[in-house]
Amino acid sequence: MSILNMILAQVTPADTMIQQATDTLQQAIDSAAQIVTDSVAAVAAATAPAAAEPVVKELSVWDLTMAGGWLMIPLALLAVVSIYIFFERLFAINRANRQDRTFMDRIKDLIHRGEVDQALTLCRDTNTPYSRMIEKGVTRIGRPMNDVLVAIENVGNMEVAKLEKGFNWLATTAAGAPMIGFLGTVTGMVQAFFQLASAGNNSNVTILASGIYQALVTTVAGLIVGIIALFAYNFLTSRVNKVMNKLEGKTMEFMDLLNEPAK
């Protein structure tokens, strides 16, 4: 009996050691499984936002123009007409600004020789603003100097008015185009908030944001057209002022010419 007890006493600790080893191995397996699970979840969490990240759409000029609505039509017409007036007036002013440096010398020689008809023919052939002014002055030779000067100045004012044809359109476009753009923005904002209110519980920031950016398109277009028209108007005005200065110089030169025979 004592021998049996001794054998059992030896077997019991061995079983306990085996059970402890088994428990330790199970814990290691569970830890490894948890590590793998956490790693997979981390990879999935890192890749999920990249997959769900929205693709940013690039808007072209045509898309923005179409998004602006019907008010883009009058803005486009204003832009086209303003560009046409700018180039047409620029060419006309450049033609008026050309001058024949020998013109006044020939006029002087003809008048000193008393060949008034030849002087008139020269003025008509030259066909420039200052030649038409001198032509009017030649037709007034023999009358009081003040009458001659007034006649020349009247023709000069008419020539300047011809050069400034269309300037009112540019000035109106410079002031009116931004106003049309602001009108489009206000109406677009009203529509955006109306759509937001109509959506009810389904309303979100996307509805409001899309309406706002579409509304702002007209403001951008109106400012662009207005700025172009403003710069065009000021540039052409400065060119006309240069022509006016030359016309005044020609007028004074002709008046001095009329005084020379009397000396």
C-alpha positions as CSV (number, residue, x, y, z in Angstrom):
1,M,0.0,0.0,0.0
2,S,2.8,2.3,0.8
3,I,4.4,1.5,-2.6
4,L,1.1,2.5,-4.4
5,N,0.9,5.7,-2.6
6,M,4.5,6.5,-3.5
7,I,3.7,5.9,-7.3
8,L,0.6,8.1,-7.1
9,A,2.6,10.8,-5.4
10,Q,5.1,10.8,-8.3
11,V,2.4,10.8,-11.0
12,T,0.3,13.7,-9.7
13,P,3.1,16.4,-10.0
14,A,3.8,15.2,-13.6
15,D,0.2,15.7,-14.6
16,T,0.1,19.1,-13.0
17,M,3.2,20.2,-15.0
18,I,1.6,18.9,-18.3
19,Q,-1.6,20.9,-17.5
20,Q,0.4,24.0,-16.9
21,A,2.3,23.6,-20.1
22,T,-0.9,23.1,-22.0
23,D,-2.4,26.2,-20.5
24,T,0.7,28.3,-21.3
25,L,0.6,27.0,-25.0
26,Q,-3.1,27.9,-25.3
27,Q,-2.4,31.4,-24.0
28,A,0.4,31.9,-26.5
29,I,-1.9,30.7,-29.3
30,D,-4.7,33.1,-28.2
31,S,-2.2,36.0,-28.0
32,A,-0.9,35.3,-31.5
33,A,-4.5,35.1,-32.8
34,Q,-5.3,38.4,-31.2
35,I,-2.2,40.1,-32.7
36,V,-3.1,38.8,-36.2
37,T,-6.7,40.0,-35.7
38,D,-5.6,43.5,-34.6
39,S,-3.1,43.7,-37.5
40,V,-5.8,42.8,-40.0
41,A,-8.2,45.4,-38.5
42,A,-5.5,48.1,-38.6
43,V,-4.7,47.4,-42.2
44,A,-8.4,47.5,-43.1
45,A,-8.9,50.8,-41.2
46,A,-5.9,52.3,-43.0
47,T,-7.0,51.3,-46.5
48,A,-10.7,51.9,-46.1
49,P,-10.5,55.8,-46.1
50,A,-8.3,55.8,-49.1
51,A,-10.8,53.6,-51.0
52,A,-13.7,55.7,-49.9
53,E,-11.9,59.0,-50.5
54,P,-14.0,61.0,-53.1
55,V,-12.4,61.9,-56.4
56,V,-12.1,65.7,-56.8
57,K,-13.7,66.8,-60.1
58,E,-11.9,69.5,-62.0
59,L,-14.2,72.2,-63.5
60,S,-13.5,73.5,-67.0
61,V,-14.3,77.0,-68.2
62,W,-17.2,75.6,-70.2
63,D,-18.6,73.8,-67.1
64,L,-18.4,77.0,-65.1
65,T,-20.0,79.0,-67.9
66,M,-22.9,76.5,-68.1
67,A,-23.3,76.5,-64.3
68,G,-23.8,80.3,-64.3
69,G,-27.3,80.1,-65.7
70,W,-29.1,82.3,-68.2
71,L,-27.4,85.5,-67.0
72,M,-24.2,84.4,-68.6
73,I,-25.8,85.1,-72.0
74,P,-26.0,88.9,-71.6
75,L,-22.6,88.9,-70.0
76,A,-21.2,87.0,-73.0
77,L,-22.9,89.5,-75.4
78,L,-21.5,92.5,-73.5
79,A,-18.0,90.9,-73.6
80,V,-18.2,90.2,-77.4
81,V,-19.5,93.7,-78.3
82,S,-16.9,95.4,-76.0
83,I,-14.0,93.5,-77.5
84,Y,-15.3,94.4,-81.0
85,I,-15.7,98.1,-80.2
86,F,-12.2,98.2,-78.6
87,F,-10.4,96.9,-81.6
88,E,-12.5,98.8,-84.1
89,R,-11.9,102.1,-82.3
90,L,-8.2,101.3,-81.8
91,F,-7.7,100.9,-85.5
92,A,-9.7,104.1,-86.2
93,I,-7.7,106.1,-83.7
94,N,-4.4,104.8,-85.0
95,R,-5.4,105.9,-88.5
96,A,-6.4,109.3,-87.2
97,N,-3.1,109.6,-85.3
98,R,-1.0,109.1,-88.5
99,Q,0.2,112.4,-89.9
100,D,2.1,113.7,-92.9
101,R,5.0,115.8,-91.6
102,T,5.2,117.7,-94.9
103,F,1.5,118.6,-95.0
104,M,1.7,121.9,-93.1
105,D,4.8,123.0,-95.1
106,R,2.9,122.4,-98.4
107,I,-0.2,124.2,-97.1
108,K,2.0,127.1,-96.1
109,D,3.6,127.3,-99.6
110,L,0.3,127.1,-101.4
111,I,-1.3,129.8,-99.2
112,H,1.7,132.1,-99.6
113,R,1.4,131.7,-103.4
114,G,-2.3,132.4,-103.2
115,E,-3.3,129.0,-104.5
116,V,-6.2,128.4,-102.2
117,D,-7.9,125.9,-104.4
118,Q,-4.8,123.7,-104.5
119,A,-4.6,123.9,-100.7
120,L,-8.2,122.7,-100.5
121,T,-7.4,119.8,-102.9
122,L,-4.4,118.8,-100.8
123,C,-6.6,118.8,-97.6
124,R,-9.2,116.6,-99.3
125,D,-6.6,114.2,-100.6
126,T,-4.9,113.8,-97.2
127,N,-8.3,112.9,-95.6
128,T,-7.3,113.0,-91.9
129,P,-8.9,114.7,-89.0
130,Y,-6.4,117.5,-88.9
131,S,-6.6,118.0,-92.7
132,R,-10.3,118.4,-92.5
133,M,-9.8,121.0,-89.8
134,I,-7.3,122.9,-92.0
135,E,-9.7,122.6,-94.9
136,K,-12.4,124.4,-93.0
137,G,-9.8,127.1,-92.0
138,V,-8.7,127.5,-95.6
139,T,-12.3,128.1,-96.7
140,R,-12.6,130.9,-94.0
141,I,-9.4,132.8,-95.2
142,G,-10.2,136.5,-95.4
143,R,-12.6,136.5,-92.6
144,P,-11.9,137.6,-89.0
145,M,-9.4,135.4,-87.2
146,N,-11.8,134.6,-84.5
147,D,-14.3,133.2,-87.0
148,V,-11.6,131.1,-88.6
149,L,-10.6,129.7,-85.1
150,V,-14.2,128.9,-84.2
151,A,-14.8,127.1,-87.5
152,I,-11.7,125.0,-87.0
153,E,-12.6,124.2,-83.4
154,N,-16.0,123.1,-84.4
155,V,-14.6,120.7,-86.9
156,G,-12.1,119.4,-84.4
157,N,-14.9,118.7,-81.9
158,M,-16.8,116.8,-84.5
159,E,-13.7,114.7,-85.3
160,V,-13.1,113.9,-81.6
161,A,-16.8,112.9,-81.3
162,K,-16.3,110.5,-84.2
163,L,-13.3,108.9,-82.6
164,E,-15.2,108.5,-79.3
165,K,-18.1,106.6,-81.0
166,G,-18.8,103.5,-78.9
167,F,-17.1,104.8,-75.7
168,N,-20.5,105.1,-74.0
169,W,-21.0,101.3,-74.5
170,L,-17.7,100.5,-72.9
171,A,-18.4,102.8,-69.9
172,T,-21.9,101.2,-69.5
173,T,-20.4,97.7,-69.7
174,A,-17.7,98.6,-67.2
175,A,-20.4,99.6,-64.7
176,G,-23.3,97.3,-65.6
177,A,-21.5,93.9,-66.1
178,P,-20.6,93.6,-62.3
179,M,-24.2,94.5,-61.4
180,I,-25.5,91.7,-63.7
181,G,-23.0,89.4,-62.0
182,F,-24.2,90.4,-58.5
183,L,-27.8,89.9,-59.6
184,G,-27.0,86.3,-60.7
185,T,-25.3,85.7,-57.4
186,V,-28.3,86.9,-55.4
187,T,-30.8,84.9,-57.5
188,G,-28.5,81.8,-57.3
189,M,-28.3,82.1,-53.5
190,V,-32.1,82.3,-53.3
191,Q,-32.4,79.1,-55.3
192,A,-29.8,77.4,-53.2
193,F,-31.5,78.1,-49.9
194,F,-34.9,77.2,-51.5
195,Q,-33.5,73.8,-52.5
196,L,-32.0,73.4,-49.0
197,A,-35.4,74.1,-47.4
198,S,-37.2,71.9,-49.8
199,A,-35.0,69.0,-49.0
200,G,-36.3,68.8,-45.5
201,N,-34.6,66.1,-43.4
202,N,-32.5,65.1,-46.4
203,S,-30.8,68.5,-46.5
204,N,-27.0,68.5,-46.3
205,V,-24.1,70.8,-46.9
206,T,-23.6,69.5,-50.5
207,I,-26.9,70.9,-51.6
208,L,-26.0,74.4,-50.3
209,A,-22.4,74.3,-51.5
210,S,-23.3,73.3,-55.0
211,G,-25.8,76.2,-55.2
212,I,-23.4,78.7,-53.8
213,Y,-20.5,78.0,-56.2
214,Q,-22.9,78.1,-59.1
215,A,-24.2,81.5,-58.0
216,L,-20.7,82.9,-57.6
217,V,-19.9,82.1,-61.2
218,T,-21.9,85.0,-62.4
219,T,-20.1,87.4,-60.1
220,V,-16.7,86.2,-61.4
221,A,-17.9,86.6,-65.0
222,G,-19.4,90.0,-64.4
223,L,-16.2,91.3,-62.8
224,I,-14.1,89.9,-65.6
225,V,-16.2,91.6,-68.3
226,G,-16.4,94.9,-66.3
227,I,-12.7,95.0,-65.7
228,I,-11.9,94.4,-69.4
229,A,-14.3,97.1,-70.5
230,L,-12.9,99.6,-67.9
231,F,-9.3,99.1,-69.0
232,A,-10.4,99.3,-72.7
233,Y,-12.3,102.5,-72.1
234,N,-9.4,104.2,-70.2
235,F,-6.9,103.1,-72.8
236,L,-8.9,104.4,-75.7
237,T,-9.6,107.6,-73.9
238,S,-5.9,108.2,-73.4
239,R,-5.3,107.6,-77.1
240,V,-8.0,110.1,-78.1
241,N,-6.5,112.7,-75.8
242,K,-3.2,112.3,-77.7
243,V,-5.0,112.9,-81.0
244,M,-6.7,116.0,-79.5
245,N,-3.4,117.4,-78.5
246,K,-2.1,117.0,-82.0
247,L,-5.2,118.6,-83.5
248,E,-4.7,121.6,-81.2
249,G,-1.1,121.8,-82.3
250,K,-2.2,121.8,-86.0
251,T,-4.8,124.5,-85.2
252,M,-2.2,126.8,-83.6
253,E,0.2,126.2,-86.4
254,F,-2.4,127.1,-89.0
255,M,-3.4,130.3,-87.1
256,D,0.2,131.3,-87.0
257,L,0.4,130.7,-90.8
258,L,-2.5,133.1,-91.4
259,N,-0.7,135.8,-89.5
260,E,2.5,135.5,-91.4
261,P,1.5,137.4,-94.6
262,A,0.3,140.3,-92.5
263,K,3.8,140.8,-91.1
